[in-house]
Structure formats: C-alpha cells, structure tokens
Amino acid sequence: MKKSTGNAIELMRIGLYVFFPVAIFYWFNHPDFFEKYVADERKRLFPDGDRPPTTLEGNKKLRLQLKEERLSRQSKISNK
C-alpha cells in the first residue's frame, strides 16, 4: 500500500504560508536591523538632531539636495 504524501505537502505549504511572513516581520523589525539601516540613515539626513522640514520651501530644498547627492553618486559610479 502506497502512503499519500499529500498531507505532508499541505502541512509544509501551511507552515510556509504562516511562518515565512512571521519570520520576515521579525527580521525587519529586529532592533539591530532598525538601528543599522533606519536610524543611521535618519542621522545622515538630519544631522545634530535637526527636525525634518515642515514648510513647502524646506521640503523643496531638501528634495533638491537629495537629488543632487543621488546624481553625484550615480555619476561617480558611471565614471568608474
């Protein structure tokens, strides 16, 4: 008599569907990940505890500054 593997496959699929999102949620909300990728980037964008701009002009200036930084990084990469 041949054993059915359908149940094992279904259990594996359910486990994957349940635990994969939980694992991803755990990994990306881990304090080390947050500190390394989010907090450091925020410190780079707003040094010395500066607050993000709240006016339209301040937002435009920041957006232009970030765009110039991005373009300079891209030009450095393309020149290599």
N, C-alpha and C positions, 0 to 999 in steps of 0.2 A: 504494500500500500504506500503511495507517494504522499509525503507531507506537503501541505499547502504553505507556500511562502507568502501568500497574500497578506496575512495578518502581520507578519514581521515587517513587510514593506510599508503597510499602513501605519504601524507604530513608529517606524523610522520617519515617515513623512510628517506625522503629527508632532513628533519630537523636534524635527527641523523647523516646522512652522511656528512652534511655540518658543523654543529656546534660542533660535537664531535672532529674532528681534530683541529678546531679553538680553542676550549677550552683546549685541550692538549697542543697545541702550546703556548697558553697564560700562562698556569700553569708552564710549564717547562722553559719558558723564563722570568718568573717573577723575578725581581731583588732580592727579598728575597730568593727564591729558589736557584738562582745562587750564591748568597753570602754564603749561608749555606752549599751547597753541592759541589760547584766547587771551589770557591775562598779559602775556608778553607782547602780543600784537597790539593790545589796547595801550600798553605803556609806550610802545613805539609811536603810535598815532597821536596820543595825547600825553606828552611827557610832563613831568613835575605835577601831576595831579590836575592838569588843565581839564576843564569840562568841555565836552563836545559843543560845537557852536549851536546856538539856538535861533539865530537870525538867518534870514534868507541870504544875506550877503556873506555871512560867516560860512554858511554851508557851501556857497558857490566858490569861495576862496579855498576851502578845504578840498572840495572836489577837484578844482584845477591843480592844486598842489599834488594831490594823489595821482592825478592823470599824468602830470609831468614826471613824477617819480617812476611810474609804471613805464612810460615811454622811454625814459633814460635806461631803465633796466633792460627793456627789450632791445634797445639799440646796442647796448653793451654785449648782449647775448648774440645778436646777429653779426656783430663785428668780429667775434671770435672765430 
